[in-house]
């Protein structure tokens, strides 16, 4: 894969914005309902102990169900979620070296706590990434910022988050142009440290210049700091049912060993 294709795939925010314009029942819900459910999901999933693996698996029901009900493209979202897996593995890689206490034996093979905690980190990262990407795909980032502001986030912080999201796309576009120009002139030869620093410096200068032009254009069109998502803010019965149903489900997964129940039921049926 070329560097241009890698950057384009990593910063493909526009398609997520387009997915958020769908017309399913989930798309029509107030963004505050989606934000609330996602926050409760992340808190419940991240609050388990470091050696927890099996109880995390049922939490994948949430992103899978939302993708199915909203009609979102599975392959596209799966590729976005998979981006975080190498990062999570890199973070947890030292665990097997320092945590050598044997916690499990499978077929005579001793499995230490470090390997179990590494798997737990990977699962938590996938769950958090899946929840965040599905949230953006079904709601849209401007609507998320508006929901956070209505839920009590300071307005300047919400505006800064939205600017960050928008200007990441600007940064990605400039990086794609520079990388494509380099590949056409110099092929796929690896970058030296000196050349890499030069490219990063030029990228920052070009991005700064373009961001300033965008801001001046916004001011010329009457921008006053308000972003309108185009959605009416109405938290009604569907939103209450959506939030209550998912939150109760997450609390059930957090407080009960659902995987143990399922395993016992399966074994009982087999016997």
Secondary structure by P-SEA (a helix, b strand, c coil): ccaaaaaaaaaaaaaaaaaaacccccccccaaaaaaaaaaaaaaaacccccccccccccaaaaaaaaaaacccaaaaaaaaacaaaaaaaaaccccccccccccccccccccaaaaaaaaaaaaaaaaaaaaaaaaaaccaaaaaaaaaaacccaaaaaaaaaaaaaaaaaaaaaaaaaaaaaaccccccccaaaaaaaaaaaaaaaaaaaaaaaaaaaaacccccccccccccccaaaaaaaaaaaaaaaaaaacaaaaaaaaaaaaaac
